Structure formats: C-alpha cells, structure tokens
Amino acid sequence: MHVIRLLIAFACIALGAIVGALNRQAALIDLGGTQISTTLGVALLVALLLGVLLGGAAIAASVVWPLRRRLARIERQGAPTSTTGA
C-alpha cells in the first residue's frame, strides 16, 4: 500500500511539472486591490490545489466532524453491547 501511494504521489508531481512546462504564457491575476503576475501553469496548479483543499475542508466539515461527534457521544454513553448466548 505504501508503494502505491508513493507511485501516485510521483505521478501527480510529474503531471504538475508537465502542466507547468506546457503553459508558460504570462498571466496577470487581478484581485481588485492588487495584481499578481505569474505564468499560466502556476496559476492553474494553484487554483487546482486551492480547489482540492477547499473541497476537502467542506467534506470534513459536513461529514467527518458530525460523525466524529456522534461517535464520541455514543462512546461517552457506553454503547450497549450485544451478547449472544453462543
């Protein structure tokens, strides 16, 4: 399993390097009060990374944290154990 994760990480790094190398055009990002000058590849990769991070945070906030609270509440109450006469 560790080797698979390592291979996936290297594949993502290689894909990011390819996207960055193929998109060398200059891009100017206007944020209202300031402007950021960068290449298109870097802008794409940063936008993708921010999307992944925000999506992960949204999933954590809407699914993972409520389930953890529910589990902690059940553990505090002492979940009933099923005893079978086997």
SVG drawing of the C-alpha trace seen along z (x, -y; Angstrom):
<svg xmlns="http://www.w3.org/2000/svg" viewBox="-28 -48 36 69">
<polyline fill="none" stroke="black" stroke-width="0.4" points="0.0,0.0 2.9,-2.4 4.4,-1.8 1.1,-2.6 0.8,-5.9 4.4,-6.7 3.7,-6.0 0.6,-8.1 2.5,-11.0 5.2,-10.8 2.6,-10.6 0.9,-13.8 4.2,-15.6 5.1,-14.6 1.7,-15.8 2.1,-19.1 5.5,-19.6 4.1,-18.8 1.2,-21.3 3.6,-23.9 6.0,-23.4 3.4,-23.4 1.7,-26.6 4.5,-29.2 2.4,-32.1 2.3,-35.1 -0.8,-35.6 -1.9,-38.7 -4.3,-37.9 -6.3,-41.0 -7.5,-40.7 -9.1,-44.1 -6.6,-45.8 -3.5,-44.1 -2.3,-42.2 -0.2,-39.1 2.0,-38.4 2.7,-34.7 2.7,-32.0 -0.5,-30.3 0.8,-26.9 1.5,-28.1 -1.9,-29.8 -3.6,-26.6 -1.8,-24.5 -2.5,-26.9 -6.2,-27.1 -6.4,-23.3 -4.6,-23.0 -7.0,-25.5 -10.0,-23.7 -8.8,-20.4 -8.1,-21.9 -11.4,-23.8 -13.3,-20.7 -11.6,-18.6 -12.4,-21.1 -16.0,-21.2 -16.3,-17.4 -14.6,-17.3 -16.9,-20.0 -20.1,-18.5 -19.5,-14.7 -16.4,-13.8 -16.8,-16.2 -20.5,-15.4 -19.7,-11.6 -16.9,-12.0 -19.1,-14.0 -21.8,-11.3 -19.2,-8.6 -17.8,-10.4 -21.3,-10.9 -22.0,-7.2 -18.7,-6.2 -19.4,-8.5 -22.9,-7.0 -21.4,-3.5 -22.8,-1.8 -24.8,1.3 -23.0,4.5 -25.0,7.3 -24.5,10.5 -25.4,13.7 -25.7,16.9 -23.2,18.6"/>
</svg>
